Amino acid sequence: MAVLRFCRLVFVIGLLLSVAMATTVPAAPGHACACRAAIAPGGARATMNHEAALVHWDGTTETIVMQLAMDATTDNVALVVPTPAPATVAAADKAAFVELDTLTAPQVQHKRRWILGIGMVGSAPREGAAGAHAPSPSTTTSPSRSW
């Protein structure tokens, strides 16, 4: 009976820890994709080269702004994006992606390290070596030899 209670207790604690960890660990960023469903009519072709999406959620409405680059042999191409409910589609301003590119551009930093002092590189005292002293002659012991 006691073993059964102990097993139940261990199970409940494990379950509670699993739920606690699942709710506190943030999800990793995901790769956004517009499903690459560019459909061209008849014998025409359309290929997606690049896509980027900005997603905004205000608590009630989700807004997705997409930037697409594609090669197509026609100007009549459909893009299929699955949505949970009918969506409103409108052209967006390119400025949002220009600003995003500016904000996320890699920053190149040049740092120079100067080594001052005379001698070889690395001749400067290292951390912890500044307080080290040579042993005094009175504390050193050496075997005395008498010949």
C-alpha positions in Angstrom: 0.0 0.0 0.0 2.8 2.4 0.9 4.6 1.6 -2.3 1.5 2.4 -4.3 1.2 5.8 -2.6 4.9 6.5 -3.2 4.5 5.7 -6.9 1.5 7.9 -7.2 3.3 10.7 -5.4 6.4 10.4 -7.7 4.1 10.4 -10.8 2.2 13.5 -9.7 5.4 15.4 -8.9 6.8 14.4 -12.3 3.7 15.5 -14.0 3.7 18.8 -12.2 7.3 19.4 -13.0 6.7 18.6 -16.7 3.8 21.1 -16.9 5.8 23.8 -15.0 8.8 23.4 -17.4 6.6 23.3 -20.5 5.0 26.6 -19.5 8.2 28.4 -18.4 10.5 27.5 -21.3 10.1 30.0 -24.2 9.6 28.6 -27.6 12.4 28.9 -30.1 12.0 31.3 -33.0 10.4 29.6 -36.0 10.9 29.9 -39.7 8.0 31.7 -41.3 6.9 30.3 -44.7 4.1 31.3 -47.0 3.9 27.7 -48.1 5.5 28.6 -51.4 2.3 27.9 -53.3 2.7 30.3 -56.2 0.3 29.1 -58.9 0.6 30.2 -62.5 -2.1 29.6 -65.1 -1.8 27.2 -68.1 1.8 26.6 -69.3 3.2 29.5 -67.4 5.6 29.0 -64.5 6.2 30.8 -61.2 9.0 30.1 -58.8 9.5 31.7 -55.3 13.0 33.0 -54.8 12.6 34.9 -51.5 9.9 35.6 -48.9 9.8 37.5 -45.7 6.9 38.0 -43.3 6.2 40.4 -40.4 3.5 39.2 -38.1 1.7 41.5 -35.6 -0.9 40.4 -33.0 -2.8 43.0 -31.1 -4.9 40.6 -29.1 -7.8 40.4 -31.5 -6.4 40.8 -35.0 -3.4 39.2 -36.7 -1.7 41.3 -39.4 0.8 39.7 -41.7 2.9 41.8 -44.1 4.7 39.7 -46.7 7.5 40.5 -49.1 7.9 38.1 -52.0 10.4 37.7 -54.8 9.6 35.3 -57.6 10.5 34.5 -61.2 7.4 34.1 -63.4 6.7 33.9 -67.1 3.4 35.7 -66.6 2.0 38.6 -64.5 -1.0 36.6 -63.5 0.1 34.5 -60.5 -1.9 33.4 -57.5 -0.3 33.0 -54.0 -2.0 30.5 -51.8 -1.7 31.2 -48.0 -3.9 29.1 -45.7 -5.7 31.2 -43.1 -8.1 30.0 -40.4 -10.8 32.5 -41.6 -11.3 34.6 -44.7 -8.6 37.2 -44.9 -8.5 40.8 -46.1 -5.7 41.4 -48.6 -4.2 44.8 -49.4 -0.9 46.1 -50.8 1.6 47.2 -48.2 4.2 49.8 -48.1 7.8 48.7 -48.8 9.1 51.0 -46.0 8.5 48.4 -43.3 10.9 45.9 -44.9 13.5 48.7 -45.6 13.3 49.6 -41.9 13.6 46.0 -40.9 16.7 45.5 -43.0 18.2 48.6 -41.4 17.4 47.5 -37.9 18.7 43.9 -38.4 21.8 44.6 -40.5 24.9 43.2 -39.0 27.1 45.7 -37.3 30.8 45.5 -38.1 33.0 46.5 -35.2 36.7 46.9 -35.4 38.7 46.6 -32.2 42.4 47.2 -31.9 44.5 45.8 -29.0 47.7 47.6 -28.3 50.5 45.8 -26.5 52.6 48.3 -24.6 56.0 47.4 -23.2 59.4 46.3 -24.3 60.1 42.7 -25.1 58.2 39.9 -26.7 54.5 39.7 -27.0 53.2 38.1 -23.8 56.0 39.5 -21.6 53.6 41.6 -19.7 52.6 40.1 -16.3 49.5 38.0 -16.3 46.6 38.3 -13.9 47.7 36.9 -10.5 51.4 37.0 -11.4 51.8 40.6 -10.1 51.7 39.5 -6.5 54.1 36.6 -6.9 57.6 37.0 -5.5 60.8 35.0 -5.6 61.4 32.9 -2.5 63.7 34.5 0.1 67.1 32.9 0.7 66.3 32.2 4.3 63.3 30.0 3.5 64.9 27.9 0.8 66.5 24.7 2.0 69.1 22.9 0.1 71.1 19.9 1.3 74.4 20.9 2.6 77.3 19.0 1.3 80.6 18.7 3.0 83.4 17.4 0.9 
